Amino acid sequence: MGNLADIVTTRKDSRGSGGIPFELSFLYVGLLVIIIVILSRFISLAAPSYIFKLKYEFPKKTFLIMTWGGLRGGISIALALSLASNMERNLIVSITYIVVLFSIIVQGLTLGKLVKRLK
């Protein structure tokens, strides 16, 4: 049994064209994309919430919890896997897996603690 990179590159995908190559640079880009995704989610929630704040009252720290709780998963991976190989598919699939794993493992496991801490 090899390391994760060996496993990923030797596993066949559904098209039978070989595995998804994984490079360390993909991990660095994936970590940067995690930050971009979280900031983008916060901005996309903050803009409309400012308008809704005029009519509705939200509990304190609602948008922080909504930003951190924005889990992504199966649809993102399915869309990335459906890309043609000439569209930097390997990079996009690798980054998608990194973001989804972060979202499920880190954000999913810490959301309850965040809510308790913000009360």
N, CA and C atoms as an extended XYZ file, in Angstrom:
357
Properties=species:S:1:pos:R:3:atomname:S:1:resname:S:1:resid:I:1 pbc="F F F"
N         0.851       -1.179        0.000 N   MET     1
C         0.000        0.000        0.000 CA  MET     1
C         0.889        1.232        0.000 C   MET     1
N         0.648        2.165       -0.904 N   GLY     2
C         1.474        3.361       -1.030 CA  GLY     2
C         0.859        4.551       -0.335 C   GLY     2
N         1.453        5.694       -0.590 N   ASN     3
C         0.894        6.915       -0.009 CA  ASN     3
C        -0.330        7.369       -0.809 C   ASN     3
N        -0.960        8.428       -0.333 N   LEU     4
C        -2.204        8.889       -0.962 CA  LEU     4
C        -2.005        9.235       -2.429 C   LEU     4
N        -0.899        9.884       -2.757 N   ALA     5
C        -0.657       10.262       -4.150 CA  ALA     5
C        -0.558        9.028       -5.042 C   ALA     5
N         0.084        7.943       -4.554 N   ASP     6
C         0.176        6.715       -5.341 CA  ASP     6
C        -1.200        6.089       -5.546 C   ASP     6
N        -2.000        6.102       -4.493 N   ILE     7
C        -3.340        5.522       -4.575 CA  ILE     7
C        -4.192        6.294       -5.568 C   ILE     7
N        -4.145        7.629       -5.482 N   VAL     8
C        -4.957        8.465       -6.364 CA  VAL     8
C        -4.538        8.297       -7.814 C   VAL     8
N        -3.231        8.226       -8.083 N   THR     9
C        -2.778        8.157       -9.473 CA  THR     9
C        -2.913        6.772      -10.077 C   THR     9
N        -3.069        5.732       -9.259 N   THR    10
C        -3.191        4.397       -9.833 CA  THR    10
C        -4.630        3.910       -9.926 C   THR    10
N        -5.547        4.561       -9.259 N   ARG    11
C        -6.950        4.149       -9.291 CA  ARG    11
C        -7.573        4.554      -10.620 C   ARG    11
N        -8.366        3.680      -11.189 N   LYS    12
C        -9.046        3.979      -12.451 CA  LYS    12
C       -10.315        4.779      -12.190 C   LYS    12
N       -10.567        5.781      -13.033 N   ASP    13
C       -11.829        6.493      -12.902 CA  ASP    13
C       -12.874        5.799      -13.758 C   ASP    13
N       -14.093        6.349      -13.755 N   SER    14
C       -15.212        5.692      -14.435 CA  SER    14
C       -15.008        5.597      -15.944 C   SER    14
N       -14.142        6.400      -16.511 N   ARG    15
C       -13.908        6.359      -17.952 CA  ARG    15
C       -12.785        5.385      -18.315 C   ARG    15
N       -12.115        4.832      -17.285 N   GLY    16
C       -11.047        3.876      -17.538 CA  GLY    16
C        -9.777        4.506      -18.060 C   GLY    16
N        -9.622        5.818      -17.899 N   SER    17
C        -8.466        6.504      -18.476 CA  SER    17
C        -7.325        6.673      -17.477 C   SER    17
N        -7.368        5.977      -16.354 N   GLY    18
C        -6.315        6.115      -15.350 CA  GLY    18
C        -6.805        6.947      -14.199 C   GLY    18
N        -5.939        7.141      -13.229 N   GLY    19
C        -6.312        7.893      -12.039 CA  GLY    19
C        -6.218        9.388      -12.249 C   GLY    19
N        -6.511       10.083      -11.202 N   ILE    20
C        -6.411       11.531      -11.222 CA  ILE    20
C        -5.056       11.888      -10.623 C   ILE    20
N        -4.127       12.391      -11.416 N   PRO    21
C        -2.810       12.708      -10.871 CA  PRO    21
C        -2.916       13.783       -9.789 C   PRO    21
N        -2.133       13.612       -8.750 N   PHE    22
C        -2.152       14.574       -7.653 CA  PHE    22
C        -0.751       15.127       -7.472 C   PHE    22
N        -0.638       16.447       -7.456 N   GLU    23
C         0.641       17.107       -7.249 CA  GLU    23
C         0.533       17.956       -5.992 C   GLU    23
N         1.653       18.179       -5.335 N   LEU    24
C         1.664       18.981       -4.116 CA  LEU    24
C         1.168       20.402       -4.389 C   LEU    24
N         1.435       20.911       -5.573 N   SER    25
C         0.965       22.262       -5.908 CA  SER    25
C        -0.561       22.329       -5.897 C   SER    25
N        -1.239       21.201       -6.218 N   PHE    26
C        -2.697       21.169       -6.157 CA  PHE    26
C        -3.170       21.424       -4.731 C   PHE    26
N        -2.443       20.890       -3.752 N   LEU    27
C        -2.798       21.086       -2.348 CA  LEU    27
C        -2.691       22.560       -1.978 C   LEU    27
N        -1.620       23.218       -2.407 N   TYR    28
C        -1.452       24.645       -2.108 CA  TYR    28
C        -2.565       25.481       -2.733 C   TYR    28
N        -2.888       25.171       -3.973 N   VAL    29
C        -3.973       25.887       -4.642 CA  VAL    29
C        -5.292       25.590       -3.942 C   VAL    29
N        -5.492       24.337       -3.527 N   GLY    30
C        -6.709       23.962       -2.814 CA  GLY    30
C        -6.867       24.732       -1.518 C   GLY    30
N        -5.781       24.899       -0.764 N   LEU    31
C        -5.844       25.668        0.483 CA  LEU    31
C        -6.194       27.131        0.217 C   LEU    31
N        -5.637       27.690       -0.849 N   LEU    32
C        -5.982       29.063       -1.225 CA  LEU    32
C        -7.451       29.163       -1.628 C   LEU    32
N        -7.942       28.178       -2.346 N   VAL    33
C        -9.345       28.167       -2.782 CA  VAL    33
C       -10.282       28.048       -1.578 C   VAL    33
N        -9.882       27.312       -0.536 N   ILE    34
C       -10.700       27.221        0.675 CA  ILE    34
C       -10.933       28.616        1.244 C   ILE    34
N        -9.881       29.406        1.338 N   ILE    35
C       -10.001       30.774        1.863 CA  ILE    35
C       -10.904       31.611        0.963 C   ILE    35
N       -10.719       31.487       -0.341 N   ILE    36
C       -11.540       32.247       -1.291 CA  ILE    36
C       -13.005       31.848       -1.181 C   ILE    36
N       -13.282       30.544       -1.040 N   VAL    37
C       -14.663       30.059       -0.933 CA  VAL    37
C       -15.332       30.612        0.325 C   VAL    37
N       -14.620       30.568        1.451 N   ILE    38
C       -15.197       31.066        2.708 CA  ILE    38
C       -15.453       32.571        2.622 C   ILE    38
N       -14.493       33.325        2.098 N   LEU    39
C       -14.693       34.778        1.955 CA  LEU    39
C       -15.824       35.093        0.978 C   LEU    39
N       -15.889       34.350       -0.110 N   SER    40
C       -16.963       34.572       -1.095 CA  SER    40
C       -18.330       34.292       -0.492 C   SER    40
N       -18.407       33.216        0.290 N   ARG    41
C       -19.686       32.886        0.943 CA  ARG    41
C       -20.088       33.993        1.907 C   ARG    41
N       -19.130       34.503        2.673 N   PHE    42
C       -19.432       35.581        3.609 CA  PHE    42
C       -19.937       36.815        2.865 C   PHE    42
N       -19.263       37.179        1.797 N   ILE    43
C       -19.671       38.355        1.014 CA  ILE    43
C       -21.048       38.135        0.387 C   ILE    43
N       -21.278       36.922       -0.145 N   SER    44
C       -22.574       36.657       -0.783 CA  SER    44
C       -23.712       36.639        0.240 C   SER    44
N       -23.410       36.373        1.494 N   LEU    45
C       -24.432       36.448        2.541 CA  LEU    45
C       -24.578       37.864        3.090 C   LEU    45
N       -23.475       38.572        3.180 N   ALA    46
C       -23.493       39.904        3.781 CA  ALA    46
C       -24.250       40.920        2.916 C   ALA    46
N       -24.070       40.847        1.617 N   ALA    47
C       -24.708       41.819        0.731 CA  ALA    47
C       -26.235       41.801        0.846 C   ALA    47
N       -26.895       40.657        0.615 N   PRO    48
C       -28.350       40.660        0.742 CA  PRO    48
C       -28.826       40.844        2.183 C   PRO    48
N       -28.031       40.372        3.138 N   SER    49
C       -28.463       40.491        4.535 CA  SER    49
C       -28.519       41.949        4.973 C   SER    49
N       -27.672       42.763        4.396 N   TYR    50
C       -27.707       44.188        4.716 CA  TYR    50
C       -29.066       44.778        4.333 C   TYR    50
N       -29.580       44.357        3.190 N   ILE    51
C       -30.894       44.831        2.737 CA  ILE    51
C       -31.989       44.265        3.641 C   ILE    51
N       -31.915       42.965        3.958 N   PHE    52
C       -32.922       42.338        4.819 CA  PHE    52
C       -32.883       42.878        6.237 C   PHE    52
N       -31.738       43.369        6.672 N   LYS    53
C       -31.608       43.907        8.023 CA  LYS    53
C       -32.516       45.110        8.240 C   LYS    53
N       -32.847       45.788        7.149 N   LEU    54
C       -33.720       46.946        7.254 CA  LEU    54
C       -35.125       46.545        7.696 C   LEU    54
N       -35.545       45.316        7.352 N   LYS    55
C       -36.891       44.866        7.677 CA  LYS    55
C       -36.909       43.790        8.771 C   LYS    55
N       -35.880       42.949        8.824 N   TYR    56
C       -35.840       41.841        9.770 CA  TYR    56
C       -34.675       42.005       10.739 C   TYR    56
N       -34.850       41.428       11.911 N   GLU    57
C       -33.776       41.451       12.891 CA  GLU    57
C       -33.171       40.050       12.986 C   GLU    57
N       -31.863       39.968       12.855 N   PHE    58
C       -31.160       38.694       12.925 CA  PHE    58
C       -30.407       38.603       14.245 C   PHE    58
N       -30.351       37.406       14.819 N   PRO    59
C       -29.535       37.236       16.035 CA  PRO    59
C       -28.067       37.565       15.739 C   PRO    59
N       -27.378       37.979       16.767 N   LYS    60
C       -25.973       38.331       16.629 CA  LYS    60
C       -25.181       37.145       16.088 C   LYS    60
N       -24.232       37.400       15.235 N   LYS    61
C       -23.300       36.410       14.674 CA  LYS    61
C       -23.963       35.390       13.742 C   LYS    61
N       -25.169       35.657       13.285 N   THR    62
C       -25.867       34.745       12.376 CA  THR    62
C       -25.070       34.496       11.105 C   THR    62
N       -24.496       35.535       10.543 N   PHE    63
C       -23.828       35.403        9.249 CA  PHE    63
C       -22.490       34.689        9.368 C   PHE    63
N       -21.862       34.808       10.509 N   LEU    64
C       -20.641       34.043       10.743 CA  LEU    64
C       -20.952       32.544       10.784 C   LEU    64
N       -22.022       32.189       11.467 N   ILE    65
C       -22.432       30.779       11.543 CA  ILE    65
C       -22.868       30.280       10.167 C   ILE    65
N       -23.619       31.084        9.431 N   MET    66
C       -24.055       30.681        8.093 CA  MET    66
C       -22.868       30.542        7.145 C   MET    66
N       -21.874       31.402        7.292 N   THR    67
C       -20.675       31.316        6.458 CA  THR    67
C       -19.912       30.040        6.748 C   THR    67
N       -19.682       29.742        8.011 N   TRP    68
C       -18.922       28.554        8.385 CA  TRP    68
C       -19.711       27.278        8.106 C   TRP    68
N       -21.005       27.330        8.197 N   GLY    69
C       -21.842       26.139        8.020 CA  GLY    69
C       -22.177       25.815        6.585 C   GLY    69
N       -21.692       26.558        5.637 N   GLY    70
C       -22.015       26.324        4.234 CA  GLY    70
C       -21.288       25.117        3.678 C   GLY    70
N       -21.815       23.928        3.924 N   LEU    71
C       -21.156       22.700        3.487 CA  LEU    71
C       -21.430       22.435        2.013 C   LEU    71
N       -20.416       21.952        1.338 N   ARG    72
C       -20.534       21.591       -0.068 CA  ARG    72
C       -20.097       20.143       -0.217 C   ARG    72
N       -20.478       19.512       -1.297 N   GLY    73
C       -20.084       18.112       -1.400 CA  GLY    73
C       -20.327       17.456       -2.724 C   GLY    73
N       -21.282       16.551       -2.746 N   GLY    74
C       -21.490       15.656       -3.874 CA  GLY    74
C       -21.689       16.328       -5.216 C   GLY    74
N       -22.454       17.371       -5.251 N   ILE    75
C       -22.709       18.034       -6.533 CA  ILE    75
C       -21.433       18.661       -7.075 C   ILE    75
N       -20.644       19.264       -6.191 N   SER    76
C       -19.375       19.862       -6.626 CA  SER    76
C       -18.457       18.819       -7.238 C   SER    76
N       -18.339       17.683       -6.584 N   ILE    77
C       -17.475       16.608       -7.094 CA  ILE    77
C       -18.011       16.066       -8.407 C   ILE    77
N       -19.318       15.854       -8.485 N   ALA    78
C       -19.913       15.344       -9.720 CA  ALA    78
C       -19.677       16.298      -10.887 C   ALA    78
N       -19.827       17.588      -10.644 N   LEU    79
C       -19.591       18.566      -11.712 CA  LEU    79
C       -18.126       18.585      -12.135 C   LEU    79
N       -17.228       18.499      -11.164 N   ALA    80
C       -15.798       18.491      -11.494 CA  ALA    80
C       -15.436       17.238      -12.297 C   ALA    80
N       -15.988       16.092      -11.913 N   LEU    81
C       -15.697       14.850      -12.633 CA  LEU    81
C       -16.290       14.835      -14.039 C   LEU    81
N       -17.301       15.645      -14.281 N   SER    82
C       -17.940       15.649      -15.600 CA  SER    82
C       -17.200       16.513      -16.617 C   SER    82
N       -16.173       17.237      -16.176 N   LEU    83
C       -15.423       18.094      -17.097 CA  LEU    83
C       -14.622       17.266      -18.095 C   LEU    83
N       -14.452       17.829      -19.272 N   ALA    84
C       -13.616       17.172      -20.277 CA  ALA    84
C       -12.146       17.289      -19.857 C   ALA    84
N       -11.335       16.365      -20.301 N   SER    85
C        -9.928       16.339      -19.878 CA  SER    85
C        -9.141       17.559      -20.361 C   SER    85
N        -9.594       18.240      -21.396 N   ASN    86
C        -8.874       19.410      -21.888 CA  ASN    86
C        -9.194       20.682      -21.094 C   ASN    86
N        -9.940       20.549      -20.015 N   MET    87
C       -10.341       21.703      -19.209 CA  MET    87
C        -9.617       21.731      -17.863 C   MET    87
N        -8.365       21.258      -17.820 N   GLU    88
C        -7.632       21.182      -16.555 CA  GLU    88
C        -8.416       20.373      -15.524 C   GLU    88
N        -9.019       19.299      -15.983 N   ARG    89
C        -9.877       18.456      -15.142 CA  ARG    89
C        -9.160       17.963      -13.894 C   ARG    89
N        -7.919       17.506      -14.035 N   ASN    90
C        -7.191       16.954      -12.893 CA  ASN    90
C        -7.013       17.992      -11.789 C   ASN    90
N        -6.654       19.190      -12.164 N   LEU    91
C        -6.478       20.270      -11.189 CA  LEU    91
C        -7.806       20.592      -10.508 C   LEU    91
N        -8.863       20.746      -11.291 N   ILE    92
C       -10.163       21.124      -10.743 CA  ILE    92
C       -10.726       20.025       -9.847 C   ILE    92
N       -10.591       18.765      -10.246 N   VAL    93
C       -11.079       17.657       -9.413 CA  VAL    93
C       -10.300       17.605       -8.100 C   VAL    93
N        -8.991       17.753       -8.169 N   SER    94
C        -8.170       17.721       -6.949 CA  SER    94
C        -8.544       18.848       -5.998 C   SER    94
N        -8.676       20.046       -6.518 N   ILE    95
C        -9.037       21.193       -5.685 CA  ILE    95
C       -10.430       21.012       -5.101 C   ILE    95
N       -11.353       20.488       -5.904 N   THR    96
C       -12.709       20.252       -5.415 CA  THR    96
C       -12.706       19.269       -4.254 C   THR    96
N       -11.952       18.186       -4.386 N   TYR    97
C       -11.858       17.226       -3.280 CA  TYR    97
C       -11.280       17.875       -2.030 C   TYR    97
N       -10.262       18.708       -2.177 N   ILE    98
C        -9.644       19.372       -1.028 CA  ILE    98
C       -10.662       20.268       -0.328 C   ILE    98
N       -11.377       21.075       -1.096 N   VAL    99
C       -12.368       21.989       -0.511 CA  VAL    99
C       -13.503       21.211        0.147 C   VAL    99
N       -13.992       20.167       -0.514 N   VAL   100
C       -15.090       19.377        0.044 CA  VAL   100
C       -14.644       18.666        1.329 C   VAL   100
N       -13.463       18.091        1.326 N   LEU   101
C       -12.969       17.431        2.542 CA  LEU   101
C       -12.816       18.426        3.689 C   LEU   101
N       -12.286       19.610        3.400 N   PHE   102
C       -12.173       20.646        4.431 CA  PHE   102
C       -13.555       21.019        4.944 C   PHE   102
N       -14.478       21.197        4.016 N   SER   103
C       -15.824       21.599        4.382 CA  SER   103
C       -16.502       20.552        5.265 C   SER   103
N       -16.379       19.300        4.898 N   ILE   104
C       -17.032       18.238        5.671 CA  ILE   104
C       -16.314       17.988        6.990 C   ILE   104
N       -15.002       17.826        6.937 N   ILE   105
C       -14.262       17.449        8.141 CA  ILE   105
C       -14.095       18.624        9.096 C   ILE   105
N       -13.507       19.708        8.626 N   VAL   106
C       -13.202       20.833        9.530 CA  VAL   106
C       -14.457       21.632        9.863 C   VAL   106
N       -15.146       22.117        8.842 N   GLN   107
C       -16.317       22.943        9.120 CA  GLN   107
C       -17.434       22.123        9.751 C   GLN   107
N       -17.668       20.932        9.239 N   GLY   108
C       -18.739       20.103        9.781 CA  GLY   108
C       -18.529       19.723       11.231 C   GLY   108
N       -17.298       19.373       11.587 N   LEU   109
C       -17.021       18.953       12.957 CA  LEU   109
C       -16.882       20.110       13.944 C   LEU   109
N       -16.684       21.324       13.435 N   THR   110
C       -16.503       22.460       14.351 CA  THR   110
C       -17.699       23.402       14.409 C   THR   110
N       -18.718       23.163       13.603 N   LEU   111
C       -19.868       24.074       13.570 CA  LEU   111
C       -20.572       24.150       14.924 C   LEU   111
N       -20.808       23.002       15.550 N   GLY   112
C       -21.461       22.999       16.869 CA  GLY   112
C       -20.658       23.765       17.910 C   GLY   112
N       -19.350       23.570       17.897 N   LYS   113
C       -18.484       24.288       18.841 CA  LYS   113
C       -18.517       25.790       18.581 C   LYS   113
N       -18.564       26.178       17.299 N   LEU   114
C       -18.635       27.597       16.956 CA  LEU   114
C       -19.916       28.211       17.476 C   LEU   114
N       -21.031       27.532       17.284 N   VAL   115
C       -22.334       28.040       17.748 CA  VAL   115
C       -22.321       28.203       19.267 C   VAL   115
N       -21.826       27.197       19.981 N   LYS   116
C       -21.759       27.289       21.442 CA  LYS   116
C       -20.871       28.438       21.889 C   LYS   116
N       -19.758       28.609       21.207 N   ARG   117
C       -18.806       29.665       21.569 CA  ARG   117
C       -19.379       31.057       21.328 C   ARG   117
N       -20.194       31.210       20.292 N   LEU   118
C       -20.744       32.522       19.952 CA  LEU   118
C       -21.963       32.905       20.770 C   LEU   118
N       -22.515       31.966       21.566 N   LYS   119
C       -23.702       32.269       22.375 CA  LYS   119
C       -23.360       33.192       23.510 C   LYS   119
